[in-house]
Amino acid sequence: MALLEVRHLTKRWPNGRLALDDVSFEMRQGEILGLLGHNGAGKSTILGITLGMVRPDEGEVSIAGHSVQQQRSQALSHVGAIYEAAHFYDYLTGWQNLRVLCSLSGWWDEEEARRVLKLVNLADRAHHKTKTYSHGMRQRLALAQALLPRPKCLLLDEPTDGLDPEGIREFREFVLKLRSDFGMTILLNSHLLVEVEQMCDRCVILKQGRKMYEGPVPSREKKQGVYHLETPDLAKAREAISQAGAVMDPVSRIVTLPDYLNGPQMLKALVESHVRVESWQPHMPTLEEFYLGKTSA
Ligand SMILES: Nc1ncnc2c1ncn2[C@@H]1O[C@H](COP(=O)(O)OP(=O)(O)OP(=O)(O)O)[C@@H](O)[C@H]1O
């Protein structure tokens, strides 16, 4: 059974703007899913609906079998989130902040707070005021807050925004550890394609409120029948490729083969046509190429 199910979400804001148009997808337990899309594609609206902060016009989100719209507190008892910028009381310490924020939901466990602060590497700064924290430390405190209720599912909205490369790497390692050590299910909303490429198993690509793709992060899968050719004999190569029923992009020199032809067969045809082949490699598209292909049409 899916841990998180987004079913037929449609949302039109009062100003008439259609933010989501019949979007559905699901996440299995222990999966890290990246939510991708240009500015305004609808990513934050999905997170807002999933957290019960935005009401959809149609559709619903279920977490561990509970509908956020019908059984809000049961559904959200399984969720931790970093949503929009984390706000802390700067005159309090990290520890005090966690305590105050937890008490708002009527729950506090010192043992658990210690465990989580250790997990996010903040144990030695827990009793310092948050005004002395770096941006990376504030993000880790936000992560500690999200992890305190021991959620099954973590929603991360642009979690590495504003972090330096070291902070991004550190954050990525924490998140991967949460999945490997605790089997946590993680929804990551990020503009950073490289982050999604390095962390996510699958992704959903949105464009103007519509789902354009749901599936594996493309660069992790070798695409069948797509090769990259290097040759000084471009004209001859183009002819041999077209005679074989394949297609070559003249700029990138990426060759897409028809179903009936495999890579070695095409290479043989090129060589037999006296094309000097310097390189013939299966092409693994980057997530950027794939993303732009899905969103720029
Ligand atoms: N409270 C609101 N009232 C009216 N329109 C809104 C509101 N929030 C978002 N929108 C609009 O809904 C659409 C989707 O916005 P959303 O914030 O979900 O996109 P996003 O993919 O998260 O964008 P970004 O990457 O810039 O954060 C946009 O056209 C946005 O202008």
The ligand as an SDF file (V2000), in Angstrom:
LIG
                    3D

 31 33  0  0  0  0  0  0  0  0999 V2000
   -2.2960   32.2310   -1.7380 N   0  0  0  0  0  0  0  0  0  0  0  0
   -2.3510   32.3350   -3.0770 C   0  0  0  0  0  0  0  0  0  0  0  0
   -3.2840   33.0980   -3.6730 N   0  0  0  0  0  0  0  0  0  0  0  0
   -3.3560   33.1790   -5.0160 C   0  0  0  0  0  0  0  0  0  0  0  0
   -2.5570   32.5180   -5.8710 N   0  0  0  0  0  0  0  0  0  0  0  0
   -1.6040   31.7410   -5.3320 C   0  0  0  0  0  0  0  0  0  0  0  0
   -1.4390   31.6000   -3.9170 C   0  0  0  0  0  0  0  0  0  0  0  0
   -0.4040   30.7640   -3.6750 N   0  0  0  0  0  0  0  0  0  0  0  0
    0.0580   30.4010   -4.8850 C   0  0  0  0  0  0  0  0  0  0  0  0
   -0.6540   30.9710   -5.8770 N   0  0  0  0  0  0  0  0  0  0  0  0
   -0.4820   30.7620   -7.3230 C   0  0  0  0  0  0  0  0  0  0  0  0
   -0.6700   29.3690   -7.5720 O   0  0  0  0  0  0  0  0  0  0  0  0
    0.2770   28.9090   -8.5380 C   0  0  0  0  0  0  0  0  0  0  0  0
    1.1030   27.7710   -7.9450 C   0  0  0  0  0  0  0  0  0  0  0  0
    1.9280   28.3280   -6.9100 O   0  0  0  0  0  0  0  0  0  0  0  0
    2.9110   27.4520   -6.0320 P   0  0  0  0  0  0  0  0  0  0  0  0
    3.4390   28.3450   -4.9490 O   0  0  0  0  0  0  0  0  0  0  0  0
    2.2410   26.1900   -5.6280 O   0  0  0  0  0  0  0  0  0  0  0  0
    4.0470   27.1190   -7.0950 O   0  0  0  0  0  0  0  0  0  0  0  0
    5.5080   26.4980   -6.8290 P   0  0  0  0  0  0  0  0  0  0  0  0
    5.6710   25.4410   -7.8560 O   0  0  0  0  0  0  0  0  0  0  0  0
    5.6780   26.1130   -5.4220 O   0  0  0  0  0  0  0  0  0  0  0  0
    6.4210   27.7390   -7.1740 O   0  0  0  0  0  0  0  0  0  0  0  0
    7.8560   28.1680   -6.5540 P   0  0  0  0  0  0  0  0  0  0  0  0
    8.8260   27.2120   -7.1140 O   0  0  0  0  0  0  0  0  0  0  0  0
    8.0390   29.5380   -7.0850 O   0  0  0  0  0  0  0  0  0  0  0  0
    7.7480   28.1180   -5.0640 O   0  0  0  0  0  0  0  0  0  0  0  0
    1.0880   30.1180   -8.9570 C   0  0  0  0  0  0  0  0  0  0  0  0
    0.5060   30.6530  -10.1240 O   0  0  0  0  0  0  0  0  0  0  0  0
    0.9250   31.0850   -7.7960 C   0  0  0  0  0  0  0  0  0  0  0  0
    1.0080   32.4260   -8.2420 O   0  0  0  0  0  0  0  0  0  0  0  0
  1  2  1  0
  2  3  1  0
  2  7  2  0
  3  4  2  0
  4  5  1  0
  5  6  2  0
  6  7  1  0
  6 10  1  0
  7  8  1  0
  8  9  2  0
  9 10  1  0
 10 11  1  0
 11 12  1  0
 11 30  1  0
 12 13  1  0
 13 14  1  0
 13 28  1  0
 14 15  1  0
 15 16  1  0
 16 17  2  0
 16 18  1  0
 16 19  1  0
 19 20  1  0
 20 21  2  0
 20 22  1  0
 20 23  1  0
 23 24  1  0
 24 25  2  0
 24 26  1  0
 24 27  1  0
 28 29  1  0
 28 30  1  0
 30 31  1  0
M  END
$$$$
